[in-house]
Amino acid sequence: MGYPCPGPLLGIAEWNIVMTELLLYGMLLISMFIAAIGIAGGMYVIRNMVWTEGIFVGSDFWRGVKLNYKNALQAALFFCTVLLLCKTMINLANFSLIGAGKTQRVLLKISIGTSWTLIFMAALMTFWMIALGVNYKMNFLLLIRNSFLMSIGTFPQSIFFGALAILPFLLMALINVLGMLILLIALLLVILFAFSWAFLLWLDFAQWVFDKYINPKLSGAKVGRGIYNKDGTKEENASDANLE
């Protein structure tokens, strides 16, 4: 009776989560080499729409891939690397909580909170890395530094517009709470509008920030690109500027 003996089960679920999510986020990291194609092309097309330029979606998409694939890939790999490392640390901390003492539990909880904070900041910085990369030419370290400064300098606004940008995805996360109707609405929004909505809303906000803090101080950059003046004329477009 009771054969075969399963052995001790304590911690098996937590360890399975560690290994499963390690594989999941590792594969997600690799998949960014493909996802960066859509990010680079889509952001370039939406950026030109924000500038109120005429676009040809097909040709402009592939032009955006050619010009911005490297920047999009860097941003995607940055976020996925932080996500992989931090989620692994969170899962290992949850596993270590089993049988931990009071002091150890406090330290592990602090570690979990710190990891979630890093993921949140990495997400904001990734938004800015994509927006900066599609507008300016800069190396990876400069992209990291400027995206961090933008995230901190416009922190409340970045949270607000970032939340609006991913609103269709947030609706998807509510399906277990609000039922099948919300699922159908969220699926429809994601299929038809989600990515274009996110790109358009974030780039529109980013362009306002660039015009306020960067472009007036940058040689060769135009302020108010895509904005009509009172006399009915539009600001002329300039070529991509170097940000150093």
C-alpha positions as a Markdown table, in Angstrom:
| # | Residue | x | y | z |
|---|---|---|---|---|
| 1 | Met | 0.0 | 0.0 | 0.0 |
| 2 | Gly | 1.3 | 3.4 | -0.9 |
| 3 | Tyr | 3.9 | 2.0 | -3.4 |
| 4 | Pro | 5.8 | 3.7 | -4.9 |
| 5 | Cys | 6.6 | 6.2 | -2.3 |
| 6 | Pro | 6.6 | 9.8 | -3.8 |
| 7 | Gly | 9.1 | 11.1 | -1.3 |
| 8 | Pro | 9.0 | 14.6 | 0.3 |
| 9 | Leu | 6.8 | 17.0 | -1.7 |
| 10 | Leu | 7.8 | 20.2 | 0.2 |
| 11 | Gly | 9.2 | 22.8 | -2.3 |
| 12 | Ile | 8.5 | 20.7 | -5.5 |
| 13 | Ala | 5.9 | 23.2 | -6.8 |
| 14 | Glu | 8.2 | 26.2 | -6.1 |
| 15 | Trp | 11.2 | 24.5 | -7.8 |
| 16 | Asn | 9.1 | 23.5 | -10.8 |
| 17 | Ile | 8.2 | 27.2 | -11.2 |
| 18 | Val | 11.9 | 28.1 | -11.0 |
| 19 | Met | 12.8 | 25.7 | -13.9 |
| 20 | Thr | 9.7 | 26.4 | -16.0 |
| 21 | Glu | 10.0 | 30.2 | -15.9 |
| 22 | Leu | 13.8 | 30.0 | -16.5 |
| 23 | Leu | 13.0 | 28.1 | -19.7 |
| 24 | Leu | 10.1 | 30.5 | -20.6 |
| 25 | Tyr | 12.1 | 33.7 | -20.2 |
| 26 | Gly | 15.2 | 32.2 | -21.8 |
| 27 | Met | 13.2 | 31.4 | -24.9 |
| 28 | Leu | 11.5 | 34.8 | -24.8 |
| 29 | Leu | 15.0 | 36.3 | -24.8 |
| 30 | Ile | 15.8 | 34.4 | -28.0 |
| 31 | Ser | 12.5 | 35.3 | -29.6 |
| 32 | Met | 13.3 | 39.0 | -29.4 |
| 33 | Phe | 15.5 | 38.6 | -32.5 |
| 34 | Ile | 12.3 | 38.1 | -34.5 |
| 35 | Ala | 10.1 | 40.4 | -32.4 |
| 36 | Ala | 12.6 | 43.3 | -33.0 |
| 37 | Ile | 11.6 | 43.3 | -36.7 |
| 38 | Gly | 8.1 | 44.2 | -35.9 |
| 39 | Ile | 9.1 | 46.7 | -33.2 |
| 40 | Ala | 11.6 | 48.5 | -35.5 |
| 41 | Gly | 9.3 | 48.7 | -38.5 |
| 42 | Gly | 6.2 | 49.5 | -36.5 |
| 43 | Met | 7.8 | 52.3 | -34.5 |
| 44 | Tyr | 9.2 | 53.9 | -37.6 |
| 45 | Val | 5.8 | 54.0 | -39.3 |
| 46 | Ile | 4.1 | 55.3 | -36.3 |
| 47 | Arg | 6.8 | 57.9 | -35.7 |
| 48 | Asn | 6.2 | 59.3 | -39.2 |
| 49 | Met | 2.5 | 59.4 | -38.5 |
| 50 | Val | 3.2 | 61.4 | -35.3 |
| 51 | Trp | 5.3 | 63.8 | -37.5 |
| 52 | Thr | 2.3 | 64.0 | -39.9 |
| 53 | Glu | 4.4 | 62.8 | -42.8 |
| 54 | Gly | 2.9 | 60.8 | -45.7 |
| 55 | Ile | 3.6 | 57.1 | -45.3 |
| 56 | Phe | 3.6 | 53.9 | -47.4 |
| 57 | Val | 3.1 | 51.3 | -44.8 |
| 58 | Gly | 4.9 | 48.4 | -46.6 |
| 59 | Ser | 8.0 | 50.3 | -47.8 |
| 60 | Asp | 8.3 | 52.5 | -44.7 |
| 61 | Phe | 8.0 | 49.4 | -42.5 |
| 62 | Trp | 10.9 | 47.7 | -44.1 |
| 63 | Arg | 12.9 | 51.0 | -44.2 |
| 64 | Gly | 12.3 | 51.2 | -40.4 |
| 65 | Val | 13.6 | 47.7 | -40.0 |
| 66 | Lys | 16.7 | 48.6 | -41.9 |
| 67 | Leu | 17.3 | 51.8 | -39.9 |
| 68 | Asn | 16.2 | 50.8 | -36.4 |
| 69 | Tyr | 16.5 | 47.0 | -36.1 |
| 70 | Lys | 19.7 | 47.3 | -34.0 |
| 71 | Asn | 18.2 | 49.8 | -31.6 |
| 72 | Ala | 14.9 | 47.8 | -31.3 |
| 73 | Leu | 16.9 | 44.6 | -30.6 |
| 74 | Gln | 19.0 | 46.2 | -28.0 |
| 75 | Ala | 16.0 | 47.5 | -26.2 |
| 76 | Ala | 14.2 | 44.2 | -26.4 |
| 77 | Leu | 17.2 | 42.2 | -25.2 |
| 78 | Phe | 17.8 | 44.7 | -22.4 |
| 79 | Phe | 14.3 | 44.2 | -21.0 |
| 80 | Cys | 14.2 | 40.5 | -21.5 |
| 81 | Thr | 17.6 | 40.1 | -19.8 |
| 82 | Val | 16.5 | 42.1 | -16.8 |
| 83 | Leu | 13.2 | 40.1 | -16.7 |
| 84 | Leu | 15.0 | 36.8 | -16.9 |
| 85 | Leu | 17.4 | 37.6 | -14.1 |
| 86 | Cys | 14.9 | 39.3 | -11.8 |
| 87 | Lys | 12.2 | 36.7 | -12.2 |
| 88 | Thr | 14.7 | 33.9 | -11.6 |
| 89 | Met | 15.8 | 35.7 | -8.4 |
| 90 | Ile | 12.1 | 36.1 | -7.4 |
| 91 | Asn | 11.4 | 32.4 | -7.9 |
| 92 | Leu | 14.6 | 31.3 | -6.1 |
| 93 | Ala | 13.6 | 33.6 | -3.2 |
| 94 | Asn | 10.1 | 32.1 | -3.0 |
| 95 | Phe | 11.8 | 28.7 | -3.0 |
| 96 | Ser | 14.1 | 29.7 | -0.3 |
| 97 | Leu | 11.3 | 31.0 | 1.9 |
| 98 | Ile | 10.4 | 27.4 | 2.6 |
| 99 | Gly | 11.7 | 26.7 | 6.1 |
| 100 | Ala | 13.5 | 30.1 | 6.3 |
| 101 | Gly | 13.9 | 31.9 | 9.6 |
| 102 | Lys | 12.3 | 35.2 | 10.5 |
| 103 | Thr | 15.4 | 37.3 | 9.6 |
| 104 | Gln | 15.9 | 35.3 | 6.4 |
| 105 | Arg | 12.3 | 35.8 | 5.4 |
| 106 | Val | 12.5 | 39.6 | 5.8 |
| 107 | Leu | 15.7 | 39.7 | 3.6 |
| 108 | Leu | 14.1 | 37.5 | 1.0 |
| 109 | Lys | 11.0 | 39.6 | 0.9 |
| 110 | Ile | 13.2 | 42.7 | 0.4 |
| 111 | Ser | 15.0 | 40.9 | -2.4 |
| 112 | Ile | 11.6 | 40.1 | -4.1 |
| 113 | Gly | 10.5 | 43.7 | -3.8 |
| 114 | Thr | 13.8 | 45.0 | -5.2 |
| 115 | Ser | 13.5 | 42.6 | -8.2 |
| 116 | Trp | 10.0 | 43.7 | -9.0 |
| 117 | Thr | 11.2 | 47.3 | -8.8 |
| 118 | Leu | 14.0 | 46.6 | -11.3 |
| 119 | Ile | 11.6 | 45.0 | -13.7 |
| 120 | Phe | 9.3 | 48.0 | -13.5 |
| 121 | Met | 12.1 | 50.4 | -14.1 |
| 122 | Ala | 13.5 | 48.3 | -17.0 |
| 123 | Ala | 10.0 | 48.4 | -18.6 |
| 124 | Leu | 9.9 | 52.2 | -18.5 |
| 125 | Met | 13.5 | 52.5 | -19.7 |
| 126 | Thr | 12.7 | 50.1 | -22.6 |
| 127 | Phe | 9.8 | 52.3 | -23.7 |
| 128 | Trp | 12.2 | 55.3 | -23.8 |
| 129 | Met | 15.0 | 53.3 | -25.4 |
| 130 | Ile | 12.7 | 52.5 | -28.3 |
| 131 | Ala | 11.4 | 56.1 | -28.6 |
| 132 | Leu | 15.0 | 57.5 | -28.4 |
| 133 | Gly | 16.4 | 55.0 | -30.8 |
| 134 | Val | 13.8 | 55.7 | -33.5 |
| 135 | Asn | 14.5 | 59.5 | -33.2 |
| 136 | Tyr | 18.2 | 59.9 | -32.5 |
| 137 | Lys | 21.5 | 58.1 | -33.3 |
| 138 | Met | 23.3 | 57.0 | -30.2 |
| 139 | Asn | 25.3 | 54.1 | -28.9 |
| 140 | Phe | 23.9 | 51.5 | -26.5 |
| 141 | Leu | 25.5 | 53.0 | -23.3 |
| 142 | Leu | 24.2 | 56.4 | -24.2 |
| 143 | Leu | 20.8 | 54.9 | -24.9 |
| 144 | Ile | 20.8 | 53.3 | -21.5 |
| 145 | Arg | 21.8 | 56.5 | -19.7 |
| 146 | Asn | 19.3 | 58.7 | -21.5 |
| 147 | Ser | 16.4 | 56.3 | -21.1 |
| 148 | Phe | 17.1 | 56.2 | -17.4 |
| 149 | Leu | 17.2 | 60.0 | -17.2 |
| 150 | Met | 14.0 | 60.2 | -19.2 |
| 151 | Ser | 12.3 | 57.6 | -16.9 |
| 152 | Ile | 13.3 | 59.5 | -13.8 |
| 153 | Gly | 12.8 | 63.0 | -15.2 |
| 154 | Thr | 9.2 | 62.3 | -16.4 |
| 155 | Phe | 8.4 | 59.6 | -13.9 |
| 156 | Pro | 4.7 | 60.4 | -13.2 |
| 157 | Gln | 3.9 | 61.2 | -16.9 |
| 158 | Ser | 5.8 | 58.1 | -18.1 |
| 159 | Ile | 3.7 | 55.9 | -15.7 |
| 160 | Phe | 0.5 | 57.5 | -16.9 |
| 161 | Phe | 1.2 | 57.3 | -20.7 |
| 162 | Gly | 2.8 | 53.9 | -20.4 |
| 163 | Ala | -0.3 | 52.5 | -18.7 |
| 164 | Leu | -2.5 | 54.0 | -21.4 |
| 165 | Ala | -0.2 | 52.6 | -24.1 |
| 166 | Ile | -0.6 | 49.0 | -22.7 |
| 167 | Leu | -4.3 | 49.4 | -21.9 |
| 168 | Pro | -5.4 | 46.6 | -24.3 |
| 169 | Phe | -2.9 | 44.2 | -22.7 |
| 170 | Leu | -4.1 | 45.2 | -19.2 |
| 171 | Leu | -7.6 | 44.3 | -20.3 |
| 172 | Met | -6.3 | 40.9 | -21.3 |
| 173 | Ala | -4.9 | 40.5 | -17.7 |
| 174 | Leu | -8.4 | 41.1 | -16.3 |
| 175 | Ile | -10.1 | 38.2 | -18.1 |
| 176 | Asn | -10.0 | 35.9 | -15.0 |
| 177 | Val | -11.8 | 38.5 | -12.9 |
| 178 | Leu | -14.3 | 40.0 | -15.3 |
| 179 | Gly | -15.2 | 37.0 | -17.4 |
| 180 | Met | -15.7 | 36.0 | -21.0 |
| 181 | Leu | -17.2 | 39.4 | -22.2 |
| 182 | Ile | -14.0 | 41.3 | -21.3 |
| 183 | Leu | -12.0 | 38.5 | -22.9 |
| 184 | Leu | -13.8 | 39.0 | -26.2 |
| 185 | Ile | -13.5 | 42.8 | -26.1 |
| 186 | Ala | -9.8 | 42.5 | -25.1 |
| 187 | Leu | -9.0 | 40.0 | -27.9 |
| 188 | Leu | -10.7 | 42.3 | -30.4 |
| 189 | Leu | -8.7 | 45.3 | -29.2 |
| 190 | Val | -5.4 | 43.5 | -29.2 |
| 191 | Ile | -5.9 | 42.0 | -32.6 |
| 192 | Leu | -7.0 | 45.3 | -34.2 |
| 193 | Phe | -5.4 | 48.1 | -32.3 |
| 194 | Ala | -3.1 | 47.1 | -29.4 |
| 195 | Phe | 0.4 | 47.5 | -30.9 |
| 196 | Ser | -0.4 | 50.5 | -33.1 |
| 197 | Trp | -2.2 | 52.1 | -30.2 |
| 198 | Ala | 0.8 | 51.5 | -27.9 |
| 199 | Phe | 3.3 | 52.8 | -30.5 |
| 200 | Leu | 1.3 | 55.9 | -31.4 |
| 201 | Leu | 0.5 | 57.0 | -27.8 |
| 202 | Trp | 4.0 | 56.5 | -26.5 |
| 203 | Leu | 5.7 | 58.2 | -29.4 |
| 204 | Asp | 3.3 | 61.1 | -29.3 |
| 205 | Phe | 4.2 | 61.6 | -25.6 |
| 206 | Ala | 7.9 | 61.0 | -26.3 |
| 207 | Gln | 7.9 | 63.6 | -29.1 |
| 208 | Trp | 6.5 | 66.2 | -26.7 |
| 209 | Val | 9.2 | 65.4 | -24.1 |
| 210 | Phe | 11.9 | 65.6 | -26.8 |
| 211 | Asp | 10.6 | 69.0 | -28.0 |
| 212 | Lys | 10.6 | 70.3 | -24.4 |
| 213 | Tyr | 14.0 | 69.0 | -23.2 |
| 214 | Ile | 16.2 | 67.8 | -26.0 |
| 215 | Asn | 15.5 | 69.3 | -29.5 |
| 216 | Pro | 15.8 | 73.0 | -28.5 |
| 217 | Lys | 19.4 | 72.3 | -27.3 |
| 218 | Leu | 20.4 | 70.0 | -30.2 |
| 219 | Ser | 22.0 | 71.4 | -33.3 |
| 220 | Gly | 20.1 | 70.4 | -36.4 |
| 221 | Ala | 16.9 | 69.2 | -34.6 |
| 222 | Lys | 13.5 | 70.7 | -35.3 |
| 223 | Val | 11.1 | 71.7 | -32.6 |
| 224 | Gly | 7.4 | 71.1 | -33.1 |
| 225 | Arg | 7.8 | 68.7 | -36.0 |
| 226 | Gly | 4.4 | 67.7 | -37.3 |
| 227 | Ile | 2.7 | 70.7 | -35.4 |
| 228 | Tyr | 1.0 | 73.3 | -37.5 |
| 229 | Asn | 1.8 | 77.0 | -36.7 |
| 230 | Lys | -0.9 | 79.7 | -36.3 |
| 231 | Asp | -0.2 | 80.8 | -39.9 |
| 232 | Gly | -1.2 | 77.4 | -41.2 |
| 233 | Thr | 2.3 | 76.2 | -42.1 |
| 234 | Lys | 4.0 | 73.1 | -40.8 |
| 235 | Glu | 7.5 | 72.8 | -39.4 |
| 236 | Glu | 9.9 | 71.4 | -42.0 |
| 237 | Asn | 11.3 | 68.0 | -41.2 |
| 238 | Ala | 15.0 | 67.6 | -40.5 |
| 239 | Ser | 17.1 | 64.5 | -40.9 |
| 240 | Asp | 17.8 | 62.4 | -37.8 |
| 241 | Ala | 20.1 | 64.3 | -35.4 |
| 242 | Asn | 23.0 | 63.0 | -33.5 |
| 243 | Leu | 22.5 | 63.0 | -29.7 |
| 244 | Glu | 25.8 | 63.1 | -27.8 |
